[in-house]
Amino acid sequence: MKKIVFLLSVVLLLMTGCSVVTLSNVDVAKNVKTLLSEDAKLYNVYFDGYKYYVPRGMKFLNKEDYNAKLVDKEGNVYYLYVDAISYYHKTENTYEENQDSHFSRRLDYNKKTGYIQIDKKKDGYYLINFMFNYAKMETLVKENDLVFAVNNMSSILRSVKFNRKVLESLIGDNILSYKEESFSLFDTNTSQADFLDVVSKYEDEAYKKAVDEEQIELDSE
């Protein structure tokens, strides 16, 4: 009987493509290293030229080809931007760690680079700028949701996978439209056209109240 249970466990791990990992409840750096060190094998969001995985407990509020707005079960809102142009041109990671931030780290795992920067804002909120493998996410959360939010962002960003042949076709035929001057993956200080201003939104009391009161049906899977 024990052999059967063991074999079933192995089969489940092979089928899901996942390994069992233990994440810290308090250590952001440890969790980022643990999650980004693993190759993602699951995908549930597909667009021309790339795909990625959104973990359980998160839901899209809206999405376009290269931008998405998501929410987690705690009501935290995330903004995602996938920069296919930077991937196509293999733009170099120019991020420099910021000693004045609550947390700042340049990232390099599995031949993919990026950074994570966390800055403390008003009323105990923390702004997270997280870029990895030519995709970037932003969110603003309270301290008790900080680790949880970083885990969600790590799971999504590590899973982004591009199809270069498809992107070559799109870019070559001028189908892929973008504003080259409007956004920089490595700029954490200026407001970007492809992201909503998360800081001002969270500081707006009406918006916070609307988020708190909104009934969002999250996937129960």
C-alpha positions as CSV (number, residue, x, y, z in Angstrom):
1,M,0.0,0.0,0.0
2,K,2.8,2.4,0.9
3,K,4.4,1.7,-2.5
4,I,1.2,2.5,-4.3
5,V,0.8,5.8,-2.4
6,F,4.5,6.7,-3.2
7,L,4.0,5.9,-6.9
8,L,0.9,8.0,-7.1
9,S,2.7,10.9,-5.5
10,V,5.5,10.7,-8.1
11,V,3.0,10.5,-10.9
12,L,1.2,13.6,-9.6
13,L,4.4,15.5,-9.4
14,L,5.3,14.5,-13.0
15,M,1.8,15.4,-14.3
16,T,1.8,18.8,-12.7
17,G,5.4,19.6,-13.5
18,C,5.8,20.9,-10.0
19,S,8.2,20.1,-7.1
20,V,7.4,20.6,-3.5
21,V,9.0,23.7,-2.1
22,T,8.7,25.3,1.3
23,L,8.3,29.1,1.3
24,S,9.0,31.4,4.2
25,N,6.3,33.5,5.8
26,V,8.7,36.4,6.4
27,D,11.8,36.2,4.2
28,V,11.2,37.9,0.8
29,A,14.8,37.2,-0.4
30,K,14.6,33.5,0.3
31,N,11.3,33.1,-1.5
32,V,12.4,35.0,-4.6
33,K,15.5,32.8,-4.8
34,T,13.5,29.6,-4.3
35,L,10.8,30.5,-6.8
36,L,12.9,32.0,-9.6
37,S,15.5,29.2,-9.4
38,E,12.8,26.8,-10.6
39,D,11.8,26.5,-14.2
40,A,8.0,27.0,-14.7
41,K,6.3,24.2,-16.5
42,L,2.6,25.3,-16.3
43,Y,0.9,27.9,-18.5
44,N,-2.7,29.1,-18.6
45,V,-2.5,32.4,-20.4
46,Y,-1.6,32.5,-24.1
47,F,-1.0,35.4,-26.5
48,D,0.7,35.6,-29.9
49,G,4.4,35.4,-29.1
50,Y,4.3,34.6,-25.4
51,K,2.6,32.7,-22.6
52,Y,2.6,32.7,-18.8
53,Y,1.0,31.2,-15.7
54,V,-1.4,32.9,-13.3
55,P,-1.5,31.1,-9.9
56,R,-4.7,30.0,-8.2
57,G,-6.4,32.7,-6.1
58,M,-5.7,35.4,-8.7
59,K,-8.1,36.8,-11.3
60,F,-7.9,39.2,-14.2
61,L,-9.7,42.5,-13.9
62,N,-8.8,43.3,-17.4
63,K,-6.1,42.3,-19.9
64,E,-4.8,43.2,-23.3
65,D,-2.0,41.6,-25.4
66,Y,0.9,43.1,-23.4
67,N,-0.8,44.6,-20.3
68,A,-2.9,43.1,-17.6
69,K,-4.6,44.1,-14.3
70,L,-5.1,41.3,-11.8
71,V,-6.4,41.0,-8.3
72,D,-5.6,38.4,-5.5
73,K,-7.9,36.9,-2.9
74,E,-7.0,39.7,-0.5
75,G,-8.1,42.4,-2.9
76,N,-4.5,43.5,-3.8
77,V,-4.3,44.8,-7.4
78,Y,-1.3,44.0,-9.6
79,Y,-0.3,45.6,-12.9
80,L,1.6,43.4,-15.4
81,Y,3.5,44.5,-18.5
82,V,5.2,42.1,-20.9
83,D,7.9,43.8,-23.0
84,A,8.2,41.7,-26.1
85,I,10.2,44.5,-27.8
86,S,12.9,44.4,-25.2
87,Y,13.0,40.6,-25.4
88,Y,13.3,40.7,-29.1
89,H,16.2,43.2,-29.0
90,K,17.7,41.5,-25.9
91,T,17.9,44.8,-24.0
92,E,20.5,44.7,-21.3
93,N,19.5,44.9,-17.6
94,T,20.7,48.3,-16.4
95,Y,19.1,48.2,-13.0
96,E,21.3,49.3,-10.1
97,E,20.5,48.3,-6.5
98,N,19.0,51.1,-4.4
99,Q,20.4,51.4,-0.9
100,D,17.6,53.7,0.2
101,S,14.9,51.2,-0.6
102,H,13.3,48.9,1.9
103,F,14.5,46.0,-0.3
104,S,16.5,46.1,-3.6
105,R,18.0,43.2,-5.4
106,R,19.4,42.6,-8.9
107,L,18.2,39.1,-10.1
108,D,19.9,36.5,-12.2
109,Y,18.5,33.0,-12.4
110,N,18.4,30.4,-15.1
111,K,20.0,32.8,-17.6
112,K,17.2,35.3,-17.0
113,T,17.7,38.6,-15.3
114,G,15.7,41.3,-13.6
115,Y,15.3,43.1,-10.3
116,I,13.0,43.6,-7.4
117,Q,12.7,46.9,-5.5
118,I,10.3,47.5,-2.5
119,D,9.8,51.0,-1.2
120,K,7.8,52.1,1.8
121,K,5.1,54.6,1.0
122,K,2.4,56.4,3.0
123,D,0.2,54.8,5.7
124,G,2.3,51.7,5.9
125,Y,1.9,50.6,2.2
126,Y,4.8,49.2,0.3
127,L,5.3,49.7,-3.5
128,I,6.8,46.6,-5.2
129,N,8.5,47.0,-8.6
130,F,9.4,43.5,-9.8
131,M,10.9,42.8,-13.2
132,F,12.1,39.5,-14.5
133,N,12.7,38.0,-18.0
134,Y,11.4,41.1,-19.8
135,A,8.1,41.3,-17.9
136,K,7.3,43.7,-15.1
137,M,4.7,43.8,-12.3
138,E,3.8,46.5,-9.8
139,T,1.6,46.5,-6.8
140,L,1.1,48.4,-3.6
141,V,0.3,46.4,-0.5
142,K,0.2,46.6,3.3
143,E,3.1,45.1,5.2
144,N,1.3,41.9,6.2
145,D,0.7,41.1,2.5
146,L,4.2,41.8,1.4
147,V,5.6,38.3,1.3
148,F,2.3,36.9,-0.2
149,A,2.4,39.5,-3.0
150,V,6.0,38.9,-3.8
151,N,5.3,35.1,-4.0
152,N,2.5,35.8,-6.5
153,M,4.6,38.0,-8.6
154,S,7.5,35.6,-8.6
155,S,5.2,32.8,-9.8
156,I,3.9,34.8,-12.7
157,L,7.2,36.4,-13.8
158,R,9.2,33.2,-13.7
159,S,6.7,31.6,-16.1
160,V,6.8,34.1,-18.9
161,K,8.0,32.3,-22.0
162,F,8.5,33.9,-25.4
163,N,8.2,32.4,-28.9
164,R,10.9,34.2,-30.9
165,K,9.7,33.0,-34.3
166,V,6.2,34.3,-33.7
167,L,7.6,37.7,-32.5
168,E,9.9,37.9,-35.5
169,S,6.9,37.6,-37.7
170,L,4.8,40.1,-35.8
171,I,7.6,42.7,-35.5
172,G,8.8,42.2,-39.1
173,D,5.3,42.8,-40.4
174,N,4.8,45.9,-38.2
175,I,1.8,44.2,-36.5
176,L,3.2,44.7,-33.0
177,S,2.6,48.4,-32.1
178,Y,4.3,50.1,-29.1
179,K,5.6,53.4,-27.9
180,E,9.3,53.1,-27.6
181,E,9.6,56.3,-25.5
182,S,6.7,55.5,-23.1
183,F,8.1,52.8,-20.9
184,S,11.3,51.5,-19.4
185,L,11.5,48.2,-17.6
186,F,14.5,49.4,-15.6
187,D,13.0,52.8,-14.5
188,T,11.4,52.5,-11.0
189,N,10.9,56.3,-10.4
190,T,8.9,57.8,-13.2
191,S,5.3,57.3,-14.1
192,Q,4.9,55.1,-17.2
193,A,2.2,55.3,-19.9
194,D,1.7,51.5,-19.9
195,F,1.0,51.4,-16.1
196,L,-1.7,53.0,-14.1
197,D,-0.3,55.1,-11.2
198,V,-0.8,52.6,-8.4
199,V,0.4,54.9,-5.7
200,S,-2.1,57.7,-6.4
201,K,-4.9,55.1,-6.8
202,Y,-4.2,53.5,-3.4
203,E,-3.9,56.9,-1.7
204,D,-7.3,57.9,-3.0
205,E,-9.8,57.0,-0.3
206,A,-12.6,56.5,-2.7
207,Y,-10.6,53.9,-4.7
208,K,-9.5,52.0,-1.6
209,K,-13.1,51.9,-0.4
210,A,-14.3,50.6,-3.8
211,V,-11.7,47.9,-3.7
212,D,-12.6,46.9,-0.2
213,E,-16.3,46.7,-1.0
214,E,-16.1,45.1,-4.5
215,Q,-17.2,41.5,-4.5
216,I,-14.7,39.6,-6.6
217,E,-15.4,36.0,-7.4
218,L,-12.0,34.3,-7.3
219,D,-11.4,30.9,-8.8
220,S,-12.1,28.2,-6.1
221,E,-9.9,25.7,-7.7
